[in-house]
Amino acid sequence: MHKIQKTVLAASLATILVSCGNKDNRVTDLQGKVKFETISVTSKVTGRIAELYVVEGQKVKTGDTLAFLDVPEVGAKLLQADGALQAAQAQLEMAYNGATSDQVGQIDGQLEAAKAQLSFAEESFQRVGNMFKDSLIPAQKYDEAKMKLNMAKAQVSALQAKKKEVAGGTRKELIEQAKGQVSRARGARSEVTIAADEKYILAPADMSIETITLHKGELATPGYTLFNGYQTNTLYFRFTVSESKINAYKTGQDLVVVNPYTKQEVAAKVIAIKQLARYADVSTTSPTYGLTEAIYELKLLPLKPESTDNLYINSTVLLK
């Protein structure tokens, strides 16, 4: 019996000692975490990782090159775009300059030939007409001669109109059409050059590289996250507060955050208070919360960001 009592007493003393030893480490409403805004870097083009210039844990500045993608298709597309642009510019120059002297000479020669055919068709029609009046030929022969005469007249009229158009210069609509072709070709080339620049993966902000998802030689696709990290200038403090104690805090309130290990104090301000999702509500017995209490999040920003240089992500902080 005494042995059992001694065992129970020893267990009780051990429990008391453990409780006392953990007194300063218990979870309370005043305990929070250091957080940073997360950031992801993705690829806009498809290519293989040719070079990686950073390692996990490294801090980089905005615009630093993180990786280089091998995209061989860009070179071929750039050649195609250059060819299309040259062709469009040549068409525009032709539209501005109009017909050459050789082209005008060709039209004059065609017009003279058409006039000679018209003269011959007129003489033939006249002879056939006289013969038709004397009933020496059938009506079909007369109709054929008349048709050839009309065709010769139409040919001369068409060539005269073409010569007039050439002499008057290129139509405004054709010039505008040629300008549109040049603009479209330039746009296509610009698109290719932009894609070429996307071979270099750059840091969008000052950040700390936490994870690198692909390695050298692996294929990156558009929209695939290559790097995850934290923006180094976006540190804030996150505290979880129960419903029964949330009324002690207001947006804009100044508070003091303490590092429990270094005793460093940081002045901060409450910038946001929001209720967490329902699944975060406390619905079981807890030493620090009541049953079915809603849970709220306090977000605090340091008043002097330079005073937080020695704080690390997810490290524990307390409210003084």
Secondary structure, DSSP 4 states (H G I P E B T S, - for coil): -HHHHHHHHHHHHHHHHHHHHTGGGS--TTEEEEE--EEEEE-SS-EEEEEE---TT-EE-TT-EEEEEE-THHHHHHHHHHHHHHHHHHHHHHHHH---HHHHHHHHHHHHHHHHHHHHHHHHHHHHHHHHHTT-S-HHHHHHHHHHHHHHHHHHHHHHHHHHHHHT---HHHHHHHHHHHHHHHHHHHHHHHHHHTTEEE-SSSEEEEEE---TTPEE-TT-EEEEEEETT--EEEEEEETTTGGG--TT-EEEEE-TTT--EEEEEEEEEEEPPGGGSB-S--SSS-TTB-EEEEEEEESSGGGGTT--TT-EEEE-
